[in-house]
Amino acid sequence: MQDPFPYFTNADLKFSYNDYKHEELDGVAVGSTFLTHGFDSRLELVHRKFGPVEGSIGAQLSWRYLSVLGEDAFLQPTNTWQGGFFDFEEIRLETLPLRFQIGGRVEINDTSIDSDDPELTSLTSSSQRTQTFVPLSAAAGVIYDFAKDMNAALTVRYSERAPTPEELFARGPHDATFQYLVGNPDIGLEQVLGTDLSIRKKDGVVTGSVSGFYNYFFNYIESTPTDEFVDDLQVFPYEPKRANFLGGEAQVAFHLLPRSVTRTVAPDDKSVKSVITGESGDAVPNPNDLYLEGKCDYVYAQNLTDNGPLPYMPPLRYTFALVYQGEALGARIELMHAVNQDRVPEFETATPGYTFLNASVDYTFAMGPANCSVYVRGTNLLNQTARESTSYLKDVLPLPGAGVTVGVKLTF
C-alpha cells in the first residue's frame, strides 16, 4: 500500500496460516502423529526520508500449536505465542562513500505444554509448564564504497533466540531420526555476539565476493549424541554450551563475453549527436552472459564447554561451474565436491566426502500476465553414494542418487 499514513511511504502486510499433519510408521503401525497449525503475521512500514536517514519499522505476531502423539511420541501438545517489534535505519552520507546501518528487535515469546508428567516430558516441576522469554537483538554496520564497482561491509551484532518447544519439553523416541530426545526446561535463551566482514566486486571481467564471520555463543543450544540408549535409540539431550563459530565463503566469476554491448542506432536516426559524432549507439549491459564460476565455503565450530568439535557440522565444500544466462535461456553445469568431515565429537561418526555432477537448463517466456519458466535439472549425474554430515540420518539414509527433474513455474 502506497502512502498509508502520514510520514510513511509504504505498508506491507503479510499473513499466513498452516494446518499440517503427518504420520510416522513403526513397521506397519502408526508410531507417532505430528500435528501443527497456527498463523504468522507481519506488518512493515517504510517511513519517509528524514535528512540522510531512511528505514522502516514493523511488528510481527504468530501462534503455533505443535504435538507429537502416539506410541512413539516425544512431545505433548504445546502452544507458542510470539510477538515482536523491530526497526531498521540507514544513514547515507552525501560527502563520503559511506552508509551506516542500525537495527534492533524486541520479542516476547510464551511457550506452554499441556502435560507435566515426568514420564512424558522433561519437566521436573509443574511450575515449568509455561516458559516466557524476552529475546533482544541489535546490529550495527557500515558499508564503504571504496571503488566504482566495489564495496566492503562490516557488521557487529548481538542476538538472542527463545528455545523451541522441542528443546524445552521433549521426552521420548523419534524413530524417524533414530533418536531418543530429551528437552531441558532450564535451558534459557540462546545468546550470540558476532561480526561479519565482506568485500564485493560487482562489475568488470572478474566479479565476486569474499566474506568471513566469527560468532561467540554465550549459550548455544545443541542436541548432542551420547553413549546412552533407550529401546535401541541413541539419547540426544538438549544442552546449553559455550561455543564459537569461525567461517567464510568466497565466490568468483570470470566473464567470457563483453559485459556491455553497443546499442545500434536505427537507420532513420538523424539526431545531431549521431550525425556529428558518427556514433552507432549507446553502450548497454550485455543481455548474454557466459562465465566460469568458482565457490567455496567452510565453518569451524568448537564446543568451548567440553573443548571439542560441535556435532553435525558441514565440511569444506567447493564448486566449479560453467554458466550461460541469456534473456530467455539459461544453462548451468557444475562439479561440486565436499571433503571428508572427520572433525566430529565423541559418539558421532565421520562422514566421507563426495563429488556431484549437476546440470540444468531453463527457458523463460511471457504468457499473458505471467512469466512461464520451463526447466530440466539433473542432480548427482555420476550416481555417487553420498551422505550429508549435517543430517541425523546420515548413517542410515544416503543422499539421492542420479535424478532428473522436469518442471514448469508460473510467476505473476
N, C-alpha and C positions, 0 to 999 in steps of 0.2 A: 504494500500500500504506500503510495507516494504522499508526502506531506500529511501524515495522520494527525499530528498535534503540533502546537506551537513549539518552535526550536528543534523539531525533529523532521528529517527529510524522508525517512523510510521506516516502515514497520514490517517485520517478517514474523508470522505466527505459524508454528508447526504443531500438529497434534497427531499422534498415532496410538492405535490400540491393538493389542495382540492377544490371542487366545490359542494356546498351544498344548498339545498332549501327545506323548508317545510312550510306547510300552517296550520294555526290555525283557527278552525271553531268557528263562533259565531252563535249557533243554527245550521242551515243547510247551512248558507252562510259563505264564507271565510272572516274572520275578519282581518287577517293580514298574510303577506307572509314574511318569513325570507329568506334572500339571503346572502350568504357569499362565497367568493372564494379568493384564494391567494396562496402564496408559503412560505416555510420555508427552509432555507439552513444553514448548519453548517459545518465548517472545523476545525478540531482539529489536531495539530501537536505535537507529543511526541518527545521531544529533548533528545539527548544523555546525559548520566550522567556526570556531571561535579563535580568531587570530591564527596562529600556527597549529592549533590543536584540533584534531578531528578524531572521532571514535564512536563507540556505541555502548549502550547499557542493556541489560536484559535480565530475565528471570526464567527459571525452569522448575517444573513441578512434575513428579512422577510417582506412580504407585505400582507395586508388583506383588502378586501372590505367587508363592512357589512351594511345591511339596513334592516329595518322592516317597510314595507309599507302596506297600505290598510286602511279600515275604522277604524280599531283599532290599528293604527301604533303608535309606541313610539320612533322610531329612523329613521331619514332621512339618505340618503346614506352617508357613511363615508369611508375614506381611511386612513390606518395607515401603515407607513413605520417605520421599526425598524432595527437598525444596532448596533452591539456590538463587543467589543474586550475583551478577558479575558486571565488570566494567573493563573496557579496553580503550586506551587512548594512544594516539601517535602524534608526535610533535615534529614537524618538518621545518628545518632552518633554511631560509632562502639564501643566506650568505655563506653557508657551509654545506658540503655534501653529506650531511648527517641527518638521520632520522632516529628519534628516541621513542621507544615503546614501553608502556607500562600497563599492567593488568592485574586484576585481583578477583577473587571469588570467595564467598562465604556460603556455607551449606549447612542445612540441618537434616540429619539422617536418623530415622527412627525405625528400628527393626525389632519385631517381636515374633515369638514362636508359641504355638498353641499348647504345647506339652512341656512339662518339667520332669518327665520320667527319666531318671538317670540311665535306664537301660536303653532308651530310645534317643536320648540327646546327650550332649556333652555337659549339661548343666550340673552344677554341684549345689545350687540353691535356687529356690523358686524366684528369688529377687532378681535373678539374671535373665528371666524370660523376656524382658524388654530392655533393649540397649539403645541409648541415644548418643549421637556423636555430632560434633560441630566442626567439620573439617574446614581449614582455611588454606588458601593458596594465593601466591603472589609471584609476579615475574617482572623483570625489567631488562630491557635490551637496547642495543644501539646498532644501527646499520650504517656503514660507511661506504659510499660510492666513490672509491678511490681511482677509478678509471671509467671511461665511457661505457664499457660493457662488463665491468667487474665490480663486485662489492664484497664486503666482509660483514659478518653479523656475529654479535656476541650477546648471549642471553644468560642471565642468572635467575634461578627460580627456586622457590620453596613450595612444596605442595603436600597436602595430607589427603588420605583416602580412608573412608569408612570401610570396615571389613564387611564381606558379603555374608548372607545367612549361612552358607555352607561353611565358611571359615569360623563362624561363631558357634553354630549349633549342631553340625553334622555328627552322627554316630551310626555307623552301620556299613554294610557291604555295598560297593558299587561294582557289580560283576562286569559291566561293560568295559571298565578300565582296569579290572583285576586289582582293585584297591579296597582296603577297609579304611574308611575316612573317619577321623576324629577331630572335631572342632575344638575351639578354645574360646570360651565366653569372656576371658580376661585378656584377649589379645591386643586390644587397643587400636588406635589409629596407625595406619602406615604413614611414615613421615620421611621425606627425602629432600635433600638440598643438592641442587645440580647446576651445572653450567654447560653451555653448548657454544662451539665456535665453528663457523663455516665460511668458506670462500667460494664464490660462484663466478664463472665466466659465461656470459650469455650469448656472445656473438663472435663471428670470425670462423676461420677454418677449424680451429680447435675450441670446443666448448666443454663445459663440465663443472664439477663441484667436488669439494672435499670438506668433510666435516668430522668433528670429534666431540665426544661428550664425556663427562665424569659425573656420576651420581653417588652421593653418600646417603645411605639409608640408616636413620636412627632406629627405625623399626620396620623391617622388611618381613612381610607375611609370606611364608613359604610352606609348601606341603612336601615334607622330606621323607624319603623311603627309610625304613628301619629294618632290623632283623627279626621283628615280631610278625607273627602270622595269626590270623583268626579265620578258621574254616578255609585254610589254604590260600587266603588272600593276605598280601603284604600290607601291614599297617602304615598309613600315611597320616601322621598328626600335623595339624596346622600350628606353626610355632613362630613367634617373633624373633627376628635375628637382626644384628647389625651387619650391614653388607655394603659393598661398593661395586659399582659397575663402571668399567672403562672401555670405551669402544669408539668406532668410527666407521665411515663409509666413504668411498670415492667413486666417481663416475667421470669418464672422459669419452668424447666423441670426436672422431676425425671425419670431417665432411668432405666427400669426394666430388661434389658438384658445387658450382659457384653459389654463394649464399644469396646473391641478388642477380636479377636479370634486367635488361633494358626493355621497357615497355615501348613497343613500336607505335609511332605516330601515324594516324590514318593519312592516306594519300591526299585527302582534301583539307588537311590541317594547314592553314595558311597564316598561323599566328605569327606575330612579329618575332617572337623568340625563336621559333623553328626556322623561319626564313633567314634571319640574321646569323644565328649560330650554327645552323645546319644540323642541330641535334635530332636524333631519331626518336627520342622519348626519355622518360624518367626511369631511374633505377627503382625497382620494386623487389620485395622479397621473392626468392625463387619458390614457386609452389611445389617443386620437386626436390626432395632431399634424400640423398643416399649417403650413408655413413657407417663407419665401423665404431662399435661401442664396446667399452670395457668397464666392468663394475666389480667392486669387491666390498665386503663388509665383515666386521669382526667385533665380538664383545667378550671382555674378560670380566667374569663375575666371581667375587670372593665372599665367602661367609666368614665375617670377622669374629663372630661369636665362637665358632668352632674351629676357626683357622683352616678352612678348606674350601674347595670349589662349591658353588651353588648347583643344585640339580637341574637337569633338563634344559641346558643352555644350547643355543645354536653354535655350529662350528664356523670356522673361516670359510667363506664362500666367494667364488669369483665367476664371472660370466663374460664371454666374448660373443659378440653378435654382429651380423650384417643386417642393416635395416634400410628399407626403402619406404618413403611416405610421400605420396602424391596427393593431388586434390581429391581423388576418389579412391585410388588403390593404395593399399598398404601391405607390406610383406616383411617378415622377420624370420631369421634362422639363427639359433643361438646354441652355444655349448656352455652348460653350467656345471661347475664342479664344487662339491662340498667335501672338505677334508675330513679325516678321522676325528671324531670327538671322543678323545680318551681322557680329557680333563674332567673327571666326574667324582662325586663324593662316594663314600663307602655305601654299599648296598645298591648302587646304581651301575648298570652295565655300560661298557663303552659302545660307541656306535661307529660302524665302518663308514668310510667315505663312499661317494658315488658320483657318477657323471651322467647328466641328462642331455640328450639332444632334443630340442624343441623347435617347432616351426609353426608359422601362422600366416594366413592370407586373409585380407578383408577388403570389401568393396562397399562404399557408401554412396547413396544417391537419394535425391529428393523424391518423396512420394506424397503428393498433396501437401498438407501442412506438416508432415512428419519427415524426418530423416531415417532412411532404412539402411541398415548395415547387415550385410551377409558375410559370414566368416567361417573359416575352417581352421581348426587348431589341432596340432599334433603334439603330444607330450610323451616324454620318455621313449622316443622312437627307436632307441637301441635296446629297449626292453630290459633295462638294468634292474637288478634286485636292489632296492634301496630302503633304508629305514630313517625316520625323522628323529633326530636326537631330542627334540622338544616334546615328543609325544610319550604319554604314559603307556601307550600300546606298542611301542617300537619293538619290543622283544617278541610279540605275537602277531603283529599286523604290519607287513611291509607297505610301502607306498605303491600306488597303482602301477602296473606295467604299461606297455605301449598302448596308447589310446588316441583316438581321433574324435573330435567334437565338431559338429556342424550346427550352426545356429543362425537365427535372424533376430535383430534387435531394432525396435522402433523407438525413436526419440521424438517427443512432441515439444 
